[in-house]
Amino acid sequence: MKKVKKGTKGEAAAYLTRAEVLRKLQVSLADFRKLCILKGIYPRDPKKKRKGRDKTYYHRKDILFLSHEPLIDKLREQKVFQRKYKKALGRKQQSKAKDLVSRKPKYTLHHLVKERYPTLVDALRDLDDALSTVSVFAALPVRDDKEIPSECIRESTRLLNEFHALVARAGAMRRVFVSVKGYYLQAELLGQAVTWLLPHQFPQDTPPEVDFRVLMSFLEFYLTMLKAVNFKLCLEKGYTYPPTLVKRRAKAGVGFLAYHITMTADGKGNRQQQQQQQEEGEEEEEEGARGGGGGEGSQGKRIEGMGGRLDDLAEGDKEEGEEGQEDADEEGGPDGPAVDTKDFEDSTILQEIKEKEAAAAHVKKLFAQLVLFLNREVPLQPLALAVLSCGGRVGWQGEGSPFGEADPAITHQIVDRPPEALRLCAPEELLRCREVVQPQWVFDSLNSGVLLPIQPYKPGKTLPPHLSPFVDDVREGYVPKQRELLDAIIKERQRQSKLIDENEGDERRVVGEDDELEGEGSSGDEEEEEDEMTRQERLAKEVHFMSELDMEAKGTSYSARADTSAKAKKKPNKKPTTAANEADDDQQEKEQQQGSSRKRKATVDHEPEQEAQEADEEAEEAEEVDEVEVEVEEEEEEEEAPPKTKSKRELREEEERERAKALLSKKRRRLLHRIEYTEKSKQEAAAKLKAKRAAIDKANKRQDKNKQNSSRGKVRRDAI
């Protein structure tokens, strides 16, 4: 038996060292490294290393796959060009050097992108590294000594701005996290999460320990890949490519805001129709090619007859196939029984998909009703990208802004300066008409999916912790207090939005019922009146609910609202003053005056003491009536007095108290509730005692006034 040589069979023979690969491919180390980067071939770590542990190994199949790459020939041609060009320059043959430059060999990487990423979804899965590398090179300066040409930086900036404009136009931004390295951004495109790092807008250094030649090989492939992704995304969404560049904004240096993306003239549906028409035309051409070989005369007639019989047979086979398919669907196909779609509709997977779609639709309209103006000290690119992708409008200080700083439609102004310097930013009259917040409010609202309260993000305040949306705190085992607070706010906002949606649904249902009743025309008057009453009641409930929401937004507590409603209920119900009642009162007064005048005429000859007594009685009655009227007016003024508006300090204290309550445990929350209840009961008891004392004081005052009036009457009688 022949002895097998070591390393020729088995696992050890499936791997080659880097020196063996270079010998086999006949390329230099730099070219081999570039080919591996472009083709996506990586070293392997075999179990048995026949040449030692200090060697780099590659799989034999990868090298075989690499040996058929046409780029190897192009790289060899470029080497020959470099040798000839240097020789011409050394001999000072300028005409020959120019001729060589005009015939310089060039290559493209489109076939590699198609080979590595057959579909757009495959490319989006590997887009993270490409976007991060392109964004880093877009921020680098031009360095000839580092072999960083200006064309690569210009192309990187253009493609990155196009991608940002596409994300903003499609509303695909989902998460933003600000760190020391830059802005970690995440967008959702075709169901794939794409995350990349956008550096801060500062001058970047080129460290000497970094080999930029290797990075340039990666960048060369990533630029081709990103260009293909941008084009495919525009084709998928129905946008024009390349997007139009607004020159006025491009000169201002506003990045992706200088690009304007519009829909195509035919749209997505028309492209599908064109593809169908093209497929149908190809089928017709194939049919024509098949039928074009027929002869003339009897052969043509025979072929026509055979074609008719074949058509009949085909129709019969089609009917039999349909019947067999129906039987297979009823009994169960070859792969198993028929799939019931109801089970999938009721499954948790479909519910999760629907919840994700609803959350994405909500985030797209998060800033839909807002108009934000960005000051020059805040980062323009990430903030504008976050706001535009959530449906908002953005303006900025500088050239190219769609609206100015004095626009009355602005709802929020983003600043990053102390409160003392806000006067330099804008006049106080403008700042009163809008909300002034710090940039973190935009990012935290986007990460939470709701509009967060503005008070903690006011200028000059210490900002709350900026939590990373890429970390699952429950899985990590530590949930920070800020996360608990944000979860409580999110739940409350979701509850409010659900209530609003339910009220809107009730309104639509009521309107639909009214339309049906009008269309039928056979319902009675009593049913219509009942429907109107129910609709009015629902509208009243909705108005009451919206007023409560406004009160909650302003910061008024539930107890204050309950006190105002109780006071409104305690008001005495005054009788309606109609014209008939007023006429009756006038007639009674006239009769009383006539009766008193008759009595006076009859008693002209009486003694003067009776006249004095009557005068005293009338005076006392008038005084008593005046006192009663004054007391009633005072009570009405006290009851109708509007509730005191709370100051900003009180509202701030209430917000801090509520925030502290949300962070308490259940036991401590119960204890706090008991303490508050006892304090409230004590305050109510003290208020009742106060009211009793006030009533006793009023009664004593009335007695004193009555005594004074009686003494005055006696004095008058004595005088008469």
C-alpha positions, 0 to 999 in steps of 0.5 A: 500500500502506497504511503500518503504524504502528510498534508496532501489529503484531509482537512489540512489540505483544504487550507493554504497559507498566504505565501502559497496563495500569492505564489499561486495567483502571481500577485503582490501582497497589496493587490491580494489584500485589495482583492480580498476586501473587494470580494469579501474573502476573509482568513480562516482558522483551521484546527490543524495548522500544518505550516505552523501557528504563526501563519495566515490560512485561507480556504482553497475554495475561496482562492479558487473562486478568487482566481477567476476574478477579472479584476486580477487582469485589470490590476496587472494592466494598471501595474504595467501602466505605472511602469510605462508612465514612470519610464516616460517621465524619467525620459522627459517624454511629455507627449508619450506620458499624456498619451498613456494617461488618456489610455489609462486602464479603468475598472468598475465594481458593479458586478461585485455588488450584484454578486455579493448582494443579489437583492436590496434587502441583502445590501441593507443588512450590510449597510451599517459599516458602509455608512459609518465609513463613508460618513467618516471620510466625508468629515476628513480633510484632503491629505495627499501624504495619506493618499486621501484624494479630494474626489473620494471626499466629495463623492462620500459627502454627496452620497451620504447627503442623498441617503439622509435626504431619502431617510428624511423623505421616507420618514424612516428615522427611529432612534438617535443617541448622542455620544462622545464619538458622534451621533448613533442613528438608526433608520428602518428601511424595508423592514431592516434596521440600518445603524450608522455613526455620524461624527460631530461637526469638528475638524478631524485628525488623521492619526499616523498609526492608521493605514489609509490605503486599506481604508481606501480599498473599503471606501472604493467598494462602499461608495459603489454599494451606497450608490446602488442602494440609493438608486434602488431605494428611489426606484422602490419608493417612486422618487426621482434619482438623482435628487435635485440640488438647490444651488442656493442652499448648497452654497450655504453648506446645509448638507442634505437639506440642499437636496429636494426629492420629488415623485416620478411622473409615472409613479410606482404603479405605472412602473409595474404596468410597464413591467407587465407590458414588457413581459407580455410583449416578450411572451408574444415574441416567443409565441411568434418565434415558435409559430413562425416556422410553419409551411404553406398549403396543406402543411399550413392547414395541417398545422392549423388543425393540429393547433386547434386540437392542441388548444382543445387538449390544453383546455381539457388538461387545464380543467382537469388540473383545476379540478385536481387542485380543488380536490387537493385543497379539500383533502390536503396537498402533497405537502400536507393539509391546507393552511388555515389563514385564520390561525395566522390572523389570530397569532401573536406574530401578526399582532406584533407586526401590526403593533410595529406598523402602528408605532412606525406610523405614529413616529412618522407623525410625531412632529407633524403639528410642530414648526421648529427653528434651529439656532446656529449653535445647535447641530443642524444635520442630526436635528433636521434629520430627526424632525423632518423624518417625523413630519415636522418643519425646520428652519435655521439661522443662515442662508437657505432657510424656508422661513425666518426667525420672526415667523409667527408659525414657529412653535419651538425654538431649539437653543443651546445657550444660557438664559441670560444670552437668549436676548441676543437670540431673539426678542422677548416678545417672540420667545413668549409666543413659542417654546424654547428648549434644548436639543436633547428634547428632540432626541428623547422625544423621538426615542420615546415615541411621544412628545415629552414634557418641555419643563425639564429641557428649558434653557439653563436647567440641568438636563435629565440623563440621556439614555441609550435606546439601543440598550435593553435595561431589563435584560441588562439587569439594571433599570435607571430611574429616568427609564421608569419615569419615561415609561410612566409618561409613555403609558400616560400619553398612550392612554390619552391617545386611546381615549381620544381615538375612542371618542373620535370613533364614537363621533364617526359612528354617530354620524354614520347612524344619522346618515343611515337614518336620513337615507332611509327616511322612514324613522319617526320624529321621536327616534330622531329627537332621541338620536339628537339628544344622544349625540349632544350628550356625547359631544358634551362628554367629549368637550368635558374630556378635552377641557380636562386634558387641557387642565392637565396640560396646564398643570391644575390638579384634580382636587382643584377641578373638583373644588371648582365644580362643587362651587358651581353646583352650590350656586343657587338656581335663580328663577328665569326673569321673563317679560311676563314676570316683570310685568306682574312685579310692576303691577304689584308695585303700582297697586301697593303705591296706590293703596298706600296713597289712599291710606295717607289721604284717609289719615290726613286728619290723624295724629302726627304720631301715626305718621312718625311710626309709619315713617320709621317702619318704612325706613327699617324695612328699606334698611333690612332690604338693603342689608339682605341685598348686600349680603346676597351680592357678597355671597354671589361674588364669593361663589362666582370668584374665578379659581386662582391661577397657579404660578410657574413655581407652583406648577414646577413643584407639582411636576417634581412632586408627581415625578417623585411619586412615579418613582416611589414603591407601592408601600411608600406610595400608600403611606404618602397617600395616607399622609395626604389624606389626613392633611386634607381632612384636617384642612377641611375640618379647619375650613368648616370651623372657619365658616362656622365662625364667620356665620356666627360673626355675621349673625352678631353683626345683624343683631347689633344693626337691628338694635341700632335701628330700633334705638334710632326709631325711638329717638325719632319718635321722641323728637316728633 
